[in-house]
Amino acid sequence: MSLAVVNPFDPKTVLLAKHAQHVVLVHFPIALFLTAVGFDVAAQWTKKPVFATVARYNMMIAAIATLPVMLTGLLAWQWQLQGHKLKGILLQHLVLGVTSSTLIWLVWWLHRRASRIAFLLPVELLAAVMVAVTAHLGGFLSGINTPG
């Protein structure tokens, strides 16, 4: 019995894996957005404008980073499931992923409009919870959060 060895540096292996891009890219908007929320909370708590600036830039980059994540998620669905109808956790992950991305863009847009909107922090925290639940379901889909 021989085992085929895959070269991890082969461009074809890296770029054409059926799901790898989504699994790798998804961590960037999650980390950027949650860090941005942390900096925004720190800005409101300490009244230091530099924290608000850092939060705003992190939110902008997080919002932009959601675009390739959504694209690669849709491509993974098409490649792995040949576009079959989604159900269960996969459907929930898709709906929550689109909702999370929309909320991230909304929070960034609200930050651009005005830095002191009364309801901004609750919207940020709602978005953070949505991102966390979406990531949790993604962990089940990738096999990381499976029981046992």
GROMACS elastic network, one bead per residue, 0.5 to 0.9 nm:
[ bonds ]
;  ai    aj funct       b0    kb
    6     9     6  0.87876   500
    6    10     6  0.81536   500
    6    13     6  0.76979   500
    7    10     6  0.54336   500
    7    13     6  0.73176   500
    8    11     6  0.82776   500
    8    13     6  0.67131   500
    8    14     6  0.69663   500
    9    12     6  0.86288   500
    9    13     6  0.73716   500
    9    14     6  0.69696   500
   10    13     6  0.52844   500
   10    14     6  0.63659   500
   10    15     6  0.87109   500
   11    14     6  0.50426   500
   11    15     6  0.58396   500
   11    16     6  0.79805   500
   12    15     6  0.53767   500
   12    16     6  0.54794   500
   12    17     6  0.77695   500
   13    16     6  0.56760   500
   13    17     6  0.58245   500
   14    17     6  0.60436   500
   14    20     6  0.78033   500
   14    21     6  0.82765   500
   15    18     6  0.87317   500
   15    20     6  0.82993   500
   15    21     6  0.75462   500
   16    19     6  0.84593   500
   16    20     6  0.83518   500
   16    21     6  0.86339   500
   17    20     6  0.55877   500
   17    21     6  0.74178   500
   18    21     6  0.79514   500
   18    75     6  0.81016   500
   18    76     6  0.58928   500
   18    79     6  0.61615   500
   18    80     6  0.65783   500
   19    22     6  0.59056   500
   19    23     6  0.66323   500
   19    24     6  0.89657   500
   19    72     6  0.76076   500
   19    73     6  0.77391   500
   19    75     6  0.79934   500
   19    76     6  0.50581   500
   19    77     6  0.84328   500
   19    79     6  0.81045   500
   19    80     6  0.76645   500
   20    23     6  0.52231   500
   20    24     6  0.61444   500
   20    25     6  0.85151   500
   20    72     6  0.88014   500
   20    76     6  0.84891   500
   21    24     6  0.52206   500
   21    25     6  0.58760   500
   21    26     6  0.83351   500
   21    69     6  0.80612   500
   21    72     6  0.63239   500
   21    73     6  0.83839   500
   21    76     6  0.86031   500
   22    25     6  0.52022   500
   22    26     6  0.58190   500
   22    27     6  0.89827   500
   22    68     6  0.80520   500
   22    69     6  0.56460   500
   22    70     6  0.78779   500
   22    71     6  0.82019   500
   22    73     6  0.54861   500
   22    74     6  0.89549   500
   22    75     6  0.87049   500
   22    76     6  0.74094   500
   23    26     6  0.57643   500
   23    27     6  0.76470   500
   23    69     6  0.85119   500
   23    72     6  0.87281   500
   23    73     6  0.83953   500
   23   138     6  0.86347   500
   23   142     6  0.79155   500
   24    27     6  0.63492   500
   24    28     6  0.82426   500
   24    69     6  0.88937   500
   25    28     6  0.58696   500
   25    29     6  0.79160   500
   25    65     6  0.80640   500
   25    66     6  0.87436   500
   25    68     6  0.75512   500
   25    69     6  0.58757   500
   25    72     6  0.84438   500
   26    29     6  0.62343   500
   26    30     6  0.66572   500
   26    31     6  0.89240   500
   26    65     6  0.82772   500
   26    66     6  0.76534   500
   26    68     6  0.86690   500
   26    69     6  0.55662   500
   26    70     6  0.86113   500
   26   135     6  0.85757   500
   27    30     6  0.52097   500
   27    31     6  0.60081   500
   27    32     6  0.84307   500
   27   135     6  0.89273   500
   28    31     6  0.53566   500
   28    32     6  0.59789   500
   28    33     6  0.84089   500
   28    61     6  0.89896   500
   28    62     6  0.70202   500
   28    65     6  0.67742   500
   28    66     6  0.83946   500
   28    69     6  0.89482   500
   29    32     6  0.50348   500
   29    33     6  0.57663   500
   29    34     6  0.83058   500
   29    58     6  0.89145   500
   29    59     6  0.85007   500
   29    61     6  0.75081   500
   29    63     6  0.68880   500
   29    64     6  0.81079   500
   29    65     6  0.54185   500
   29    66     6  0.59255   500
   29    69     6  0.82971   500
   29   101     6  0.89366   500
   29   104     6  0.89072   500
   30    33     6  0.54018   500
   30    34     6  0.61113   500
   30    35     6  0.84163   500
   30    62     6  0.72974   500
   30    66     6  0.87991   500
   30   128     6  0.86474   500
   30   131     6  0.68155   500
   30   132     6  0.81215   500
   30   135     6  0.81411   500
   31    34     6  0.53494   500
   31    35     6  0.59418   500
   31    36     6  0.84031   500
   31    62     6  0.80625   500
   32    35     6  0.51961   500
   32    36     6  0.60335   500
   32    37     6  0.87227   500
   32    55     6  0.89281   500
   32    58     6  0.54429   500
   32    59     6  0.66918   500
   32    60     6  0.89879   500
   32    61     6  0.72032   500
   32    62     6  0.52693   500
   32    63     6  0.89186   500
   32    65     6  0.89273   500
   33    37     6  0.62326   500
   33    38     6  0.86075   500
   33    55     6  0.83636   500
   33    58     6  0.63900   500
   33    59     6  0.55268   500
   33    60     6  0.87410   500
   33    61     6  0.84034   500
   33    62     6  0.54948   500
   33    63     6  0.79898   500
   33   104     6  0.73176   500
   33   127     6  0.89920   500
   33   128     6  0.75913   500
   33   131     6  0.87793   500
   34    37     6  0.51152   500
   34    38     6  0.62752   500
   34    39     6  0.87042   500
   34    58     6  0.89501   500
   34    59     6  0.87997   500
   34   128     6  0.63508   500
   34   131     6  0.85546   500
   35    38     6  0.50009   500
   35    39     6  0.62159   500
   35    40     6  0.85951   500
   35    55     6  0.74087   500
   35    58     6  0.72840   500
   35    59     6  0.86414   500
   36    39     6  0.50498   500
   36    40     6  0.60842   500
   36    41     6  0.85746   500
   36    51     6  0.88815   500
   36    52     6  0.85291   500
   36    54     6  0.70564   500
   36    56     6  0.69218   500
   36    57     6  0.79135   500
   36    58     6  0.52456   500
   36    59     6  0.57816   500
   36    62     6  0.86475   500
   37    40     6  0.50000   500
   37    41     6  0.61455   500
   37    42     6  0.85274   500
   37    55     6  0.65892   500
   37    58     6  0.88446   500
   37    59     6  0.81727   500
   37   121     6  0.82430   500
   37   124     6  0.64691   500
   37   125     6  0.75147   500
   37   128     6  0.76440   500
   38    41     6  0.51733   500
   38    42     6  0.61979   500
   38    43     6  0.86048   500
   38    55     6  0.77179   500
   39    43     6  0.60143   500
   39    44     6  0.86362   500
   39    51     6  0.53320   500
   39    52     6  0.65036   500
   39    53     6  0.86854   500
   39    54     6  0.67631   500
   39    55     6  0.51638   500
   39    56     6  0.88648   500
   40    44     6  0.62475   500
   40    45     6  0.84875   500
   40    51     6  0.63397   500
   40    52     6  0.53493   500
   40    53     6  0.85330   500
   40    54     6  0.81246   500
   40    55     6  0.53966   500
   40    56     6  0.80294   500
   40   121     6  0.80964   500
   41    44     6  0.52343   500
   41    45     6  0.60665   500
   41    46     6  0.85233   500
   41    51     6  0.85822   500
   41    52     6  0.85350   500
   41    55     6  0.89853   500
   41   121     6  0.76383   500
   42    46     6  0.58109   500
   42    47     6  0.77553   500
   42    48     6  0.78957   500
   42    51     6  0.65308   500
   42    52     6  0.80479   500
   43    46     6  0.53944   500
   43    47     6  0.51873   500
   43    48     6  0.52074   500
   43    49     6  0.61780   500
   43    50     6  0.74220   500
   43    52     6  0.52323   500
   43    53     6  0.87385   500
   43    55     6  0.83917   500
   44    47     6  0.52133   500
   44    48     6  0.74932   500
   44    49     6  0.86005   500
   44    51     6  0.85353   500
   44    52     6  0.78969   500
   45    48     6  0.81975   500
   46    49     6  0.87447   500
   46    51     6  0.87276   500
   47    50     6  0.89912   500
   47    51     6  0.84277   500
   47    52     6  0.87927   500
   48    51     6  0.58930   500
   48    52     6  0.72616   500
   49    52     6  0.50787   500
   49    53     6  0.63398   500
   49    54     6  0.87634   500
   50    53     6  0.50477   500
   50    54     6  0.62838   500
   50    55     6  0.85989   500
   51    54     6  0.51023   500
   51    55     6  0.61021   500
   51    56     6  0.86115   500
   52    56     6  0.61117   500
   52    57     6  0.87200   500
   52   115     6  0.78939   500
   53    56     6  0.51158   500
   53    57     6  0.63435   500
   53    58     6  0.86132   500
   54    57     6  0.53179   500
   54    58     6  0.61435   500
   54    59     6  0.85827   500
   55    58     6  0.51539   500
   55    59     6  0.61016   500
   55    60     6  0.86303   500
   56    59     6  0.51358   500
   56    60     6  0.62335   500
   56    61     6  0.87894   500
   56   108     6  0.68776   500
   56   111     6  0.65179   500
   56   112     6  0.77096   500
   56   115     6  0.89616   500
   57    60     6  0.50688   500
   57    61     6  0.62908   500
   57    62     6  0.84902   500
   57   108     6  0.88342   500
   58    61     6  0.52576   500
   58    62     6  0.59759   500
   58    63     6  0.85340   500
   59    63     6  0.60136   500
   59    64     6  0.85764   500
   59   104     6  0.72150   500
   59   105     6  0.80483   500
   59   107     6  0.76124   500
   59   108     6  0.55208   500
   59   111     6  0.86083   500
   60    63     6  0.52030   500
   60    64     6  0.63476   500
   60    65     6  0.85968   500
   60   104     6  0.87412   500
   60   105     6  0.79526   500
   60   108     6  0.59395   500
   60   109     6  0.86344   500
   61    64     6  0.51174   500
   61    65     6  0.59930   500
   61    66     6  0.87221   500
   62    66     6  0.63689   500
   62   104     6  0.73863   500
   62   105     6  0.84568   500
   62   108     6  0.88359   500
   63    66     6  0.53573   500
   63    67     6  0.74427   500
   63   101     6  0.70230   500
   63   102     6  0.86107   500
   63   104     6  0.57540   500
   63   105     6  0.53141   500
   63   106     6  0.89493   500
   63   108     6  0.71677   500
   64    67     6  0.58194   500
   64    68     6  0.80866   500
   64   105     6  0.83386   500
   65    68     6  0.61307   500
   65    69     6  0.67000   500
   66    69     6  0.50216   500
   66    70     6  0.60709   500
   66    71     6  0.85386   500
   66   101     6  0.60618   500
   66   104     6  0.84445   500
   66   105     6  0.88525   500
   67    70     6  0.53296   500
   67    71     6  0.62129   500
   67    72     6  0.86770   500
   67   101     6  0.82585   500
   68    72     6  0.59539   500
   68    73     6  0.83457   500
   69    72     6  0.52756   500
   69    73     6  0.60556   500
   69    74     6  0.86405   500
   70    73     6  0.50184   500
   70    74     6  0.62085   500
   70    75     6  0.85824   500
   70    94     6  0.88608   500
   70    97     6  0.76617   500
   70    98     6  0.75831   500
   70   101     6  0.82996   500
   71    74     6  0.52468   500
   71    75     6  0.61990   500
   71    76     6  0.86366   500
   72    76     6  0.59798   500
   72    77     6  0.85253   500
   73    76     6  0.51025   500
   73    77     6  0.63146   500
   73    78     6  0.87676   500
   73    94     6  0.82623   500
   74    77     6  0.50717   500
   74    78     6  0.63429   500
   74    79     6  0.87114   500
   74    83     6  0.89372   500
   74    94     6  0.86717   500
   75    78     6  0.50284   500
   75    79     6  0.60436   500
   75    80     6  0.83752   500
   76    79     6  0.51062   500
   76    80     6  0.57089   500
   76    81     6  0.77977   500
   76    82     6  0.89649   500
   77    80     6  0.55095   500
   77    81     6  0.54538   500
   77    82     6  0.68776   500
   77    83     6  0.60138   500
   77    84     6  0.81090   500
   77    86     6  0.85942   500
   78    81     6  0.56108   500
   78    84     6  0.77357   500
   79    82     6  0.52798   500
   79    83     6  0.72983   500
   80    83     6  0.79141   500
   81    84     6  0.56135   500
   81    85     6  0.85030   500
   81    86     6  0.87497   500
   83    86     6  0.82104   500
   85    91     6  0.86840   500
   86    89     6  0.86600   500
   86    90     6  0.61762   500
   86    91     6  0.51036   500
   86    92     6  0.88702   500
   86    94     6  0.87065   500
   87    90     6  0.59058   500
   87    92     6  0.76129   500
   88    91     6  0.54828   500
   88    92     6  0.63479   500
   88    93     6  0.86758   500
   89    93     6  0.59288   500
   89    94     6  0.85447   500
   89   137     6  0.66690   500
   89   138     6  0.84902   500
   89   140     6  0.81721   500
   89   141     6  0.75097   500
   90    93     6  0.50151   500
   90    94     6  0.62498   500
   90    95     6  0.87408   500
   90   137     6  0.79865   500
   90   138     6  0.81513   500
   90   141     6  0.71421   500
   91    94     6  0.50923   500
   91    95     6  0.62429   500
   91    96     6  0.85247   500
   92    95     6  0.52000   500
   92    96     6  0.59725   500
   92    97     6  0.82608   500
   92   134     6  0.81344   500
   92   137     6  0.78522   500
   93    96     6  0.51812   500
   93    97     6  0.57593   500
   93    98     6  0.85379   500
   93   133     6  0.86583   500
   93   134     6  0.57094   500
   93   135     6  0.81484   500
   93   136     6  0.89447   500
   93   137     6  0.59547   500
   93   138     6  0.64938   500
   93   141     6  0.87048   500
   94    97     6  0.50115   500
   94    98     6  0.62443   500
   94    99     6  0.85333   500
   94   134     6  0.83297   500
   95    98     6  0.53582   500
   95    99     6  0.61712   500
   95   100     6  0.85648   500
   95   134     6  0.87681   500
   96   100     6  0.58572   500
   96   101     6  0.84407   500
   96   130     6  0.68814   500
   96   131     6  0.78021   500
   96   133     6  0.77973   500
   96   134     6  0.55386   500
   97   100     6  0.50255   500
   97   101     6  0.61158   500
   97   102     6  0.85039   500
   97   130     6  0.82825   500
   97   131     6  0.74411   500
   97   134     6  0.59007   500
   97   135     6  0.84054   500
   98   101     6  0.51322   500
   98   102     6  0.60973   500
   98   103     6  0.85834   500
   99   102     6  0.50697   500
   99   103     6  0.61303   500
   99   104     6  0.86051   500
   99   127     6  0.85405   500
   99   130     6  0.76127   500
   99   131     6  0.86733   500
  100   103     6  0.50863   500
  100   104     6  0.61344   500
  100   105     6  0.86521   500
  100   127     6  0.61392   500
  100   128     6  0.81430   500
  100   129     6  0.89221   500
  100   130     6  0.56791   500
  100   131     6  0.54359   500
  100   134     6  0.75129   500
  101   104     6  0.50710   500
  101   105     6  0.62597   500
  101   106     6  0.85413   500
  101   127     6  0.86666   500
  101   131     6  0.82393   500
  102   105     6  0.51846   500
  102   106     6  0.60903   500
  102   107     6  0.86662   500
  102   127     6  0.89014   500
  103   107     6  0.60599   500
  103   108     6  0.85258   500
  103   123     6  0.79035   500
  103   124     6  0.80301   500
  103   126     6  0.83359   500
  103   127     6  0.55388   500
  103   128     6  0.88977   500
  103   130     6  0.84782   500
  104   107     6  0.52075   500
  104   108     6  0.62611   500
  104   109     6  0.85962   500
  104   124     6  0.79872   500
  104   127     6  0.65155   500
  104   128     6  0.85688   500
  104   131     6  0.88251   500
  105   108     6  0.51363   500
  105   109     6  0.60779   500
  105   110     6  0.85771   500
  106   109     6  0.50262   500
  106   110     6  0.60827   500
  106   111     6  0.85575   500
  106   123     6  0.87145   500
  107   110     6  0.50514   500
  107   111     6  0.61534   500
  107   112     6  0.86556   500
  107   120     6  0.72975   500
  107   123     6  0.69914   500
  107   124     6  0.62793   500
  107   127     6  0.80657   500
  108   111     6  0.50389   500
  108   112     6  0.62679   500
  108   113     6  0.87178   500
  109   112     6  0.50795   500
  109   113     6  0.62625   500
  109   114     6  0.88665   500
  110   113     6  0.50694   500
  110   114     6  0.63284   500
  110   115     6  0.76002   500
  110   117     6  0.77786   500
  110   120     6  0.72607   500
  111   114     6  0.54784   500
  111   115     6  0.52175   500
  111   116     6  0.80923   500
  111   117     6  0.82276   500
  111   120     6  0.79838   500
  112   115     6  0.70192   500
  113   117     6  0.88582   500
  114   117     6  0.62749   500
  115   120     6  0.84890   500
  116   119     6  0.87538   500
  116   120     6  0.75353   500
  117   120     6  0.53232   500
  117   121     6  0.82318   500
  118   121     6  0.74187   500
  118   122     6  0.86566   500
  119   122     6  0.56348   500
  119   123     6  0.64386   500
  119   124     6  0.88193   500
  120   123     6  0.52020   500
  120   124     6  0.61596   500
  120   125     6  0.86908   500
  121   125     6  0.61258   500
  121   126     6  0.85317   500
  122   125     6  0.50509   500
  122   126     6  0.60676   500
  122   127     6  0.85144   500
  123   126     6  0.50355   500
  123   127     6  0.61165   500
  123   128     6  0.85465   500
  124   127     6  0.50626   500
  124   128     6  0.61077   500
  124   129     6  0.86837   500
  125   129     6  0.61947   500
  125   130     6  0.85332   500
  126   129     6  0.51806   500
  126   130     6  0.61748   500
  126   131     6  0.86224   500
  127   131     6  0.60753   500
  127   132     6  0.85549   500
  128   131     6  0.50732   500
  128   132     6  0.61713   500
  128   133     6  0.86976   500
  129   132     6  0.50370   500
  129   133     6  0.61921   500
  129   134     6  0.85378   500
  130   133     6  0.52166   500
  130   134     6  0.60925   500
  130   135     6  0.85169   500
  131   134     6  0.51122   500
  131   135     6  0.60658   500
  131   136     6  0.85288   500
  132   135     6  0.50662   500
  132   136     6  0.60703   500
  132   137     6  0.87292   500
  133   137     6  0.63250   500
  133   138     6  0.85708   500
  134   137     6  0.52670   500
  134   138     6  0.62055   500
  134   139     6  0.86962   500
  135   139     6  0.61649   500
  135   140     6  0.88255   500
  136   139     6  0.50882   500
  136   140     6  0.67130   500
  136   141     6  0.89457   500
  136   145     6  0.75689   500
  137   140     6  0.51469   500
  137   141     6  0.64243   500
  137   142     6  0.87745   500
  137   145     6  0.82453   500
  138   142     6  0.61490   500
  138   143     6  0.85307   500
  138   144     6  0.86280   500
  138   145     6  0.85599   500
  139   142     6  0.51443   500
  139   143     6  0.61259   500
  139   144     6  0.50915   500
  139   145     6  0.51377   500
  139   146     6  0.79094   500
  140   143     6  0.51031   500
  140   144     6  0.59172   500
  140   146     6  0.56064   500
  141   144     6  0.77104   500
  141   145     6  0.80188   500
  141   146     6  0.84027   500
  142   145     6  0.77641   500
  142   146     6  0.86416   500
  143   146     6  0.54332   500
  144   147     6  0.88928   500
  145   148     6  0.89670   500
